[in-house]
Each structure stands twice: as C-alpha cells, then as structure tokens.
C-alpha cells in the first residue's frame, strides 16, 4: 500500500486560544530574561561605580602621601638644624609607610574589582578594561528626585506578573471552549496491490482507495473533569491577582525605602564633604603654625589623622550614595 493522508482541524476552540496565547507565552519568557538582565545590570552598575569611587580614593591617597613626604622633608631639615627630635622624623616615616601600604591595598582591591566587573560583563579576564568616568557628588545628585512619580508598569517584575495573569485568563478560556464541538476534516488517497510473490514492479492491478470525511466531536460528559479544571484555573487566576496586589505593596515599600535611603545618603555625603574640607583647612593651618614655630609635630600628626579619617568617611559616603541611587532607580523601574 502506498498513499497519502490529510488531517485538518477546521474548528477547535482550544487551538484558537492557544494561538492567541502563543504571543503571551513568548513574551513571558522574554520578560523573565529582562528581569534577570536588570538584576545583572544593577550589579554591574554597583561594581562599576565602586571602581570609579576608588579612583577618587587613590587621588586622595596620593595627595596625602605628597603632604606627608613634604612634611617629612621639612621636619628632617629642621631636625638636622637641631630644632626637632629624631622621634618626629620617625613618626612621619611610619605615617608615610602606612599610607603607601594602604594605597597598595586599594590598588589590589581595584585590580580584583576589574576582574569581577569583567566576569559580570561577560568579558574575557585577560582583556584590558579602562574606566574613563570619574564620579562626583554633583553627578549623583543630578535630578534623580525631581520627579518622584513612578508607575508599577515600569517594573520588569510587575510586567512579568501581568503577563502571567494574561496566560491564566487564556487558560480559563481554553477549558471553557473545550466544552463546544470540534470539527475535523480527514482525507486519504492510496493505492493497494496484491501479488502471489514479493514483486510489485511487474504488471498487475493496483486498486485505488480514497475517502474524505468530516468529523464532528460533541463533548457530552467527562465526569466533571472540565468543570473542575475551570474552577482550578479560576483559583490560580485569583492567586495571581493577589500576588500582583502584594507586589504593588512591595514596590511601594521598596520605592519609599530607597527614596529615604537616597536622601539620607545624599545628606551624609554633603556633610562628609564639608567635614573633609574643614579637616584640610585645619591641617594647613596647623602646618603653617608648625613652620613658624608656634605649633608642634604632635598637632600636625593629629591633624593628618583627622584629615585621613574625614577623607575615608567621604569616600564611604560617596559610594553609599551611588548605591542608594542605583537601588532607587531599580525600585522605580528607571534603571
């Protein structure tokens, strides 16, 4: 026997719903990928700006090293002229060594940060990566809170939940339409041959078989299976709606918390910047007093420690502020 057959669905409500839901099913997977991408993007931002802040930290360390080196040279000259003690020179040497050691640790941390950033970006670790941006407090504060209005629809996870709700609605329609008749068209055309020997290439009769049929399947009773599935999918839809409402509350909480944290981080950054500038003035004034003979090396050392502490606090506040900004942008769906 050799032949062909054709089977074609003319009407099936479930198939039509499936065709309509196809786009939503694809969109759900795409949106899930976007949610993952957004999380990855936030992590890349945080590592990137941490490295950008580290550049400022290195510049401050270099400035401190230059100050201590100059102070050491001046103190050594004063000691050679008999107006300072050897202890003062030794203390400055200790300070200089500590600063150089700290700089080396920061450089090592930056190098490891570059490796981590490359991994997050999917970039080969052996490739060279150079950051040209320099982070400032003005950039952090630039217009981010001027428009604090946000929409739930801007969040990728909310969009994902909405598509999930749409698919649940399609599922209910699918089971409802399974209760109506389906129509199928079947066609067949074949040739049939019979021989006393296994040889069909010789002359002989081939008998034609052909038919066309129209099948109508009418659901009558399936043990309340369809009814139970409809009820089940309705419950799943309500669960999804409840999850969406809970997600709205979570988004509201995340936005308000991120906004408060960002405002607090900005205020702390401004305070630490002013404190650092004041510590710099105190150090310069103390240095001048020492140079004219009205101050002591102990005062200079104390001012240097206070300046270093203020700079460290500013660097920390700068990084905390950019992290708070990223969290706020992510919470509002504007990342």
C-alpha positions in Angstrom: 0.0 0.0 0.0 1.3 3.5 -0.8 -0.7 6.7 -0.3 -1.1 10.0 1.5 -3.5 11.2 4.1 -4.6 14.7 5.2 -5.9 15.7 8.7 -7.0 19.3 9.2 -8.7 20.9 12.2 -11.5 23.1 10.9 -12.7 24.3 14.3 -11.3 23.8 17.8 -11.7 26.5 20.4 -8.7 25.3 22.4 -6.5 25.7 19.3 -7.7 29.2 18.7 -7.0 30.2 22.3 -3.6 28.5 22.0 -2.7 30.6 19.0 -3.8 33.8 20.8 -1.8 32.8 23.9 1.3 32.0 21.9 2.5 35.6 21.9 1.9 36.0 25.6 3.9 32.7 26.3 6.8 34.0 24.3 6.6 37.4 25.9 6.6 35.8 29.4 9.9 34.1 28.7 11.4 37.3 27.2 10.2 39.3 30.2 11.8 36.7 32.5 15.1 37.2 30.7 14.7 41.0 31.1 14.2 40.6 34.9 17.4 38.7 35.1 19.2 41.2 32.9 18.0 44.1 35.1 19.4 42.3 38.2 22.7 41.8 36.4 22.7 45.4 35.2 22.3 46.7 38.8 25.2 44.5 39.9 27.4 45.8 37.1 26.5 49.4 38.0 27.5 48.9 41.6 30.8 47.3 40.8 31.5 49.9 38.1 30.8 52.9 40.3 32.8 51.3 43.2 35.8 51.3 40.9 35.0 54.9 39.8 35.0 55.9 43.5 38.2 54.1 44.0 39.9 56.4 41.5 39.0 59.3 43.8 40.3 57.4 46.8 43.6 56.9 45.0 43.8 60.6 44.2 43.3 61.4 47.9 45.9 58.9 49.0 48.4 60.3 46.5 47.7 63.8 47.9 48.1 62.6 51.5 51.4 60.9 50.5 52.6 64.1 48.9 51.7 66.1 52.0 53.5 63.6 54.4 56.5 63.5 52.1 56.8 67.3 52.1 56.3 67.4 55.9 59.0 64.7 56.2 61.5 66.7 54.2 60.8 69.8 56.2 61.0 68.0 59.5 64.3 66.3 58.5 65.8 69.7 57.7 64.5 71.1 61.0 66.0 68.1 62.8 69.3 68.5 61.1 69.4 72.1 62.3 68.7 70.9 65.9 65.1 72.2 66.2 63.3 68.8 66.1 63.7 65.4 67.5 64.6 62.2 65.7 61.3 60.9 67.0 59.4 63.4 64.9 61.1 62.1 61.8 60.4 58.5 62.7 56.7 59.2 63.2 56.4 60.7 59.8 58.2 57.8 58.3 55.7 55.5 59.9 52.8 57.6 58.6 54.3 57.6 55.1 54.8 53.8 55.2 51.2 53.3 56.4 49.8 55.5 53.6 51.9 53.7 50.9 50.7 50.3 52.3 47.1 51.4 52.2 47.5 52.6 48.7 48.9 49.3 47.6 45.9 47.5 49.3 43.5 49.8 47.5 45.2 49.2 44.1 45.0 45.5 44.7 41.3 45.8 45.6 40.7 47.8 42.4 42.5 45.2 40.3 40.3 42.4 41.8 37.3 44.7 41.2 38.2 44.9 37.5 38.3 41.1 37.3 34.8 40.9 38.9 33.4 43.5 36.6 34.8 41.7 33.5 33.1 38.5 34.7 29.7 40.3 35.2 30.0 41.8 31.7 30.9 38.5 30.1 34.3 40.0 29.1 37.5 37.8 29.0 39.5 38.5 32.1 42.7 38.8 30.1 41.3 41.7 28.1 42.2 45.2 29.1 39.4 47.4 30.7 39.9 51.1 31.4 37.3 53.2 33.1 37.3 56.8 31.9 34.4 58.1 34.1 35.1 60.0 37.3 32.3 60.0 39.9 31.4 63.3 41.6 28.7 64.2 44.1 27.1 66.5 41.6 26.6 63.6 39.2 25.0 61.6 42.0 22.5 64.3 42.9 21.7 65.3 39.4 17.9 65.4 39.0 17.1 62.0 40.3 14.5 63.1 42.9 13.0 65.9 40.9 10.2 63.7 39.6 9.4 61.0 42.2 6.3 59.8 40.4 6.6 56.2 39.4 4.4 53.6 37.7 4.1 49.9 38.6 4.2 49.1 34.9 7.8 50.4 34.7 9.0 47.5 36.8 10.1 44.4 34.9 8.9 42.0 37.6 5.4 43.7 37.5 5.3 43.3 33.7 6.2 39.7 34.2 3.4 39.2 36.7 0.9 40.9 34.4 1.8 38.5 31.5 1.3 35.6 33.9 -2.2 36.8 34.7 -2.9 37.1 31.0 -1.9 33.5 30.5 -4.1 32.4 33.3 -7.0 34.1 31.7 -6.3 32.3 28.4 -6.2 29.1 30.3 -9.7 29.6 31.6 -10.9 30.4 28.1 -9.2 27.2 26.9 -11.1 24.9 29.2 -14.4 26.7 28.6 -14.0 26.3 24.9 -13.2 22.6 25.3 -16.9 22.1 26.0 -18.0 23.1 22.5 -17.9 20.7 19.5 -14.7 20.4 17.4 -14.7 19.8 13.6 -12.0 17.9 11.8 -11.6 17.1 8.1 -9.8 13.9 7.1 -8.8 12.8 3.6 -7.0 9.8 2.3 -5.8 8.6 -1.1 -3.9 5.3 -1.5 -3.0 2.5 -4.0 -3.2 -1.1 -3.0 -1.6 -4.1 -4.8 -1.8 -7.8 -4.1 0.7 -10.4 -5.5 1.5 -14.0 -5.0 5.2 -13.2 -5.0 7.1 -10.3 -3.5 7.5 -8.4 -6.7 5.5 -5.3 -7.3 7.3 -4.0 -10.3 5.7 -6.5 -12.6 2.5 -5.8 -14.4 -0.6 -6.1 -12.2 -3.5 -4.3 -10.9 -3.3 -1.5 -8.3 -6.5 -0.8 -6.5 -7.4 2.8 -5.6 -8.6 3.6 -2.1 -9.8 7.1 -1.3 -12.1 8.8 1.1 -13.0 12.2 2.6 -14.6 12.5 6.0 -15.9 15.3 8.2 -15.7 14.5 11.9 -17.7 16.4 14.5 -16.9 15.6 18.1 -19.5 16.8 20.6 -18.5 16.6 24.3 -21.3 15.1 26.3 -20.0 14.1 29.7 -16.4 13.6 31.0 -17.0 13.1 34.7 -17.0 16.8 35.6 -13.3 17.0 34.6 -13.7 20.2 32.6 -15.7 21.9 35.3 -13.0 21.1 38.0 -10.3 22.4 35.7 -12.2 25.6 35.1 -12.5 26.1 38.9 -8.9 25.3 39.4 -7.7 27.8 36.8 -10.0 30.4 38.3 -8.4 29.9 41.6 -4.9 30.2 40.0 -6.0 33.4 38.4 -7.2 34.8 41.8 -3.8 33.7 43.3 -2.0 35.6 40.5 -4.2 38.7 41.1 -3.4 38.5 44.8 0.3 38.2 44.1 0.1 41.3 41.8 -1.6 43.3 44.6 1.1 42.1 47.0 3.8 43.1 44.5 2.3 46.6 44.3 2.7 46.9 48.1 6.2 45.6 47.9 7.1 48.1 45.1 5.6 50.9 47.2 7.7 49.9 50.1 10.9 49.5 48.1 10.4 52.9 46.4 9.8 54.7 49.7 12.6 52.9 51.5 15.0 53.6 48.6 14.0 57.2 48.4 14.6 57.7 52.1 17.9 55.9 51.9 19.0 58.0 49.0 18.1 61.3 50.6 19.9 60.2 53.8 22.9 59.1 51.8 23.0 62.5 49.9 22.8 64.4 53.2 25.6 62.2 54.7 27.7 62.7 51.6 27.3 66.5 51.8 28.1 66.5 55.5 31.2 64.4 55.0 32.4 66.5 52.1 32.2 69.7 54.2 33.9 67.8 57.1 36.7 66.8 54.8 37.2 70.3 53.5 37.3 71.6 57.1 39.8 68.9 58.0 42.0 70.1 55.1 41.9 73.7 56.4 42.8 72.6 59.9 45.7 70.6 58.6 47.0 73.5 56.5 46.7 75.9 59.4 48.4 73.5 61.8 51.2 73.1 59.2 51.7 76.8 59.0 51.8 77.1 62.8 54.5 74.4 62.9 56.5 76.1 60.2 56.6 79.4 62.1 57.5 77.7 65.3 54.2 78.1 67.2 52.9 74.5 66.7 54.2 71.0 67.4 54.7 67.9 65.3 52.1 66.2 67.5 49.5 68.7 66.4 50.4 68.0 62.7 50.2 64.3 63.2 46.8 64.6 64.9 45.5 66.9 62.0 46.8 64.4 59.5 45.0 61.6 61.1 41.8 63.6 61.3 42.1 64.5 57.6 42.7 60.9 56.6 39.6 59.9 58.7 37.5 62.6 57.1 38.6 61.5 53.6 37.8 57.9 54.3 34.4 58.8 55.6 33.7 60.9 52.4 34.7 58.1 50.1 32.4 55.7 52.0 29.6 58.2 51.9 30.2 58.8 48.1 29.9 55.1 47.4 26.9 54.6 49.7 25.2 57.5 47.8 25.7 55.9 44.4 24.5 52.5 45.7 21.4 54.2 47.1 20.8 55.9 43.8 21.0 52.6 41.9 18.6 51.0 44.3 16.2 53.9 43.9 16.4 53.7 40.1 15.9 49.9 40.2 12.9 50.3 42.6 11.2 52.8 40.3 12.0 50.8 37.1 14.2 53.5 35.7 17.5 51.7 35.8 
